[in-house]
Amino acid sequence: MKDAFRWGIIGTGGIAIAFATDLQRLKDHKVAAVGSRSAQKGNAFAAKFQDCKAYGSYEELVADPNIDGVYVATPHTSHVANTLLAVRSGKPVLCEKPFAVNSAEAKLMIDAAREMNVALMEAMWTRFLPHIKKTRDLLSSGVLGEIISVEADHGQRLAPLQIPRLMLPELAGGALLDLGIYPISFAHMVLGVPEKITASSTFTAEGVDAQTSAIFNYASGAQAILTANMITSTPCRAVISGTLGRLEIDSVFYRPTPMRLVLNDGTITDYPNGYEGLGHREEAIEFAQLVRSSKMESSILTLNQTYEIMQSLDEIRSQVKLSYPFE
């Protein structure tokens, strides 16, 4: 793998494994190192990938001169600290979503990357998938006419598992940040920044949101109806409806999946899913291209857009009175 993009990964959880596993399908990307505060977890992770070095601290990882970019795959309460550590060491960062806990943290991260002149990108992997690129192309073509409505839901039966990062306020748990980020980011991609947000939540006994629903209203008159739920499994579909037809994205909309264009004249165009793999490598390709071309951010998901999405999450939390003890 001569001249491969060498990744250093902070974190050893499920999303880190998924990302690193998908990288194995790319000839010019390499999982070069992993940082973990647990030597056992770090060594176990490194053993899965050829010539991957395990570091016993994040500080050692970001100091490695052989790392081209850092993937932050820790829980979102750690994103700001991990990202700041890396960018202040001069390392470009691909940071998992949600990008941060709130927009204030996001601004710190973005300002630091710009100050250090290194690339920074939110790892909202959905944005970079082939079926979402096709969605953007269809929107740009005008085939749907004026967009009137976006509907997207993300529900998984996770609460019974009692996963700490989902259940505990001190870990910024709840459905909104973990699951709601997908439909909210999707709506921002289609319609941009909403003019008004109306939100409602129900809460767990621990004090985090079990489910949250939001209506985004736009100056054009369009609406987005978005839901996140960790009590039950929902269809996890997305529909974009315009004056000339609709685009239906099947379950699970944020992963590689089939979709169809249904026009008012009765024309139906199917877009089958022929994707192989987990879906994380497209964001890695985009990020490596940024770094190699000395660019600061992606045109597919800019830092300003990431910040605007965090602002929408902040507004929802303000309305439903969802707060965390460390804020």
N, C-alpha and C positions, 0 to 999 in steps of 0.2 A: 504494500500500500504506500508506494512512494508519493510524497507530497500530500498525504492524507490530512484532512482537517482533524486535529487532535483535541478531543473533548476531555475536559475535566468535569466530573459530575459531583455536585454537593447534594448528599442525601442518598439513601439506599432503599427507599420504599418502593411501592408498587409502580408508581409513575416513572421512577428512575429506571427500573427494570424494563418497563415497556418501551421507553425511549431508547435505551441502550440496545435492546433486542432488535428493534426496528432498524437501528443503524447498521446492523450486520448485513442488511440487504444492499448497502451502499459500498462500493469499492474504494471510494475516496474519503471515507470517514472512519475514524477510529476512536474507540473508548480507551483513552490513554491512562486515565487516573480517576480515582474516586476518593472523596473525602468523607470521613465519618468520625463521629466522636466515640463510636464503639469499634474497637479493633476487630472484634468478632464479626460484626456486620460488614465492616469495610473489607475484610479479607474474604468473606463469603461472596460478596458482590464481585470483587476483583477476579475471583476464581472462575467466574462465568464467562469472562471475556479475555481473549488472548493478549498477553503482554500488558494487562491493565495493572497499574500500580495503586496500592492502597495507602492512603495517608491517614494518620491518626488525628488530624485536625484540619479544619477548613483553611486555616492560615498557611499550613504547609502546602496545601493543594494550590491556592492562588499564587503562591510564590514560585511554583514550578515553571521555569522558562520554556519548557517544552509543550505547554498547554496553549492552544490557539483560542479557545473559548470555553466559558464555564456555563454549564447548565444547572440552574438552581431548582432542585426538585424536593425541597423540604416543605413542611406545612406552611401555609401562607402567613402565619404569625412570624415566621423567621425570614420571610422574603426580603424585607427591607434591610435587615442586618447582613444577611448573606450577600445580597447584591451590592450593598455599599462596600463591604469588604473586598469583593472581587474587582469592582470598577475602580476603586481607589488604589488597587494594586496594578491597574492598567489592563485588566482583563475584560474583554467583551463578554456580555452576559445575555443568555437566553433564560428568562425567568418564568417559571410556571404561573399559570393562572389559578385563582385571581392574582393579578400582579402584586397586589398589596392588600392590607386590611382596609385602608381608606385612601382618599385622594391626597391627604397630607403626606403619607408615606410614599405614595407614588411620585409626588413632586420631588421629594428628597432624592429618590432613586434616579429620576430623569435628570434633575439638575446636576447630580454627581457625574453621570455618564457624559453629559454635555461638557462639563468642566474638564473632565479627563480626556475628552475627545475619543471615546470608545463606543462601540456599538452596543445598543441595548434593545431588546425586543421581548414582548410578552409572548409566552409559549401557548397562545391560543391556537392549538394545532388545527382546529377545524377550519380556520380562515384560509389555510394553505392547501387544503385537500382538493382533488380534481373536481368533485361534484360541486363544491362551493365556488371554485373558479368558474365553472360553467354557469352557476347561478348568477354571478356578477356579470358574465358576458350576456346572459339573457336580459338582465336588468338594463344593461347599457344599450342593448339593441332596441329597446322600447316595445318589444313584442307583447308585454303585459299591459301596455298603456300606462295611465297614471296609477301609481300604487295607492291602494285604499286601505289595505289591512295586512298586518303580519300577525300570525299566530304561531307560538312555539312553546312547548312544554318540556320539562325535564323532571321526571319523578322516578326515584328508585326506593325500594323498600330497604332502607339502611338503618333506620332508628332501632329496630330490634337487635342489631348487631352490637350496639353500644360502643361504637368506635370513639375513643376519646376526642379525636380532633373534630368529630362531627357533633358531639354532645356537650362539650364543655365551653362555657363562655370565655374562660381564660385562654382557650385555643381558638377563639373566634369561630366557634362551631355554628351549625345550623344549615338550613337548605339554601339560603340565599347566596352566600359566597361560594359554597362548594358546588352547587348544582345550577343555581340561577344565573351564574356568570355566562353559561352557554346561550340560553335564549336571549339574555340581555345584550350580549356581544353581537349575536345574530341580528337583532333588531337595529342596533347601531350601524351595522354594515349596510343594511337595506335602506334605512330611513334617516340615519344620522342622529343628531342630538334632539331629544324631545323638548317640546315647549312646556309641557306639563306632565307630571307623573302623579298617579293616584295608586296607592299601594295598601295592601292589607295582609296581615300575617296571623297565624295561630302559633302558640308557643308550647315548648316541652316543659316538663317539670323543672328542668335544669335552667330554663330561661333563655334558650335559643329558639329560633324560628323552626317549627316543624314543617310548615308550608307557607309560601309567600306568593301572592299574585299581584301583578301590577298592570296598569293600563298606561301606556305612553301615548300622549297626544302630540301631534305635530302641527306646525303652522299651516301645512298644506291641507289639513283636515283628515289626514291619515291617522290610524291608530295601530298600536301594537298591543296584543294581549298576551302576556307572558306569565308562566307559572313555574314554580320550583317546589318540589315536594320530596321529603325523605321518609314519609310514612308508608307510601304505597307506590307501586309501579304505574306510571302513566304511559300513554302511547309514544311519547318522545318523538313527536312529529313536528314538522314546520310547514306552514302554508303561507305563500305570498300571493295576495289577491290584488288584481288591478282591474281597470275598466275594460280590458280586452280578454282577460282570462286569469288563470292562476297557475302557480307552480307548487306541486305537492312533493315534499321531500319525506320519504318514508322513515320509519323507525330503524335505527336511531339516527336522527337527522345530523348530529354532530360528528358521526363517524362515516366512513365510506358506505354509501347506501344508494339504492335506486331512487329515481325521482321521475316525475312526468310533468309535461306542460299540457294543460287543458285549456283550449281557447274557446271563446264564446261561439265561434262558428262550428264547433263540434270536432275540430282537429285535436288529436291527442298524439303527442310525441313522447315516447318513452326513452329514458336515459338509464340503461341497466348499469349495475355495479360490477365492474370487472377488476376491481382493485385487489391487490394481494398485499398482505401485511397488516400491521396494526394501525397505521395512519400517522405516525409521528415523524417520519423521515422527511416529509416535505418542509416542515418548519426548520429542520436541521439544514436542509439544502439552502433554503432562503437565507438563513442566518450566516452560514459559511460564505455565501456570495457577498453578503454585506461586508463581512470582515475582510475578505480578500480584495474587495474593491474600495476599501477604506470609507465606507458609508456608515453613517451613525444610526440609521433607522430604516425600517422597511416601508415601502409605499403601500404595501398590502394592509399593514396594520401599523400606523404611525404612532409615535409616542404621545402625540396630542390626542389621538383617538383613544388610546389606552387610558389616558388621564380622564377624558370625558366619560368613559364607561365607569371608571371608579367614582366619578362625581354622581352618576346616576345611582350607583349602589349606595352611596352616602345618603342621597335624598330618600331612597326607599327606607333605609334604616332609621332615618330621622322621623319619617312619618309613622312607622310601626313601633317606634321606640325600642329598637334593637341596639343595645350597646354592649361593650365588652369592658371588663374591669380595668384593663391596662390603658385604656384611652383617656 
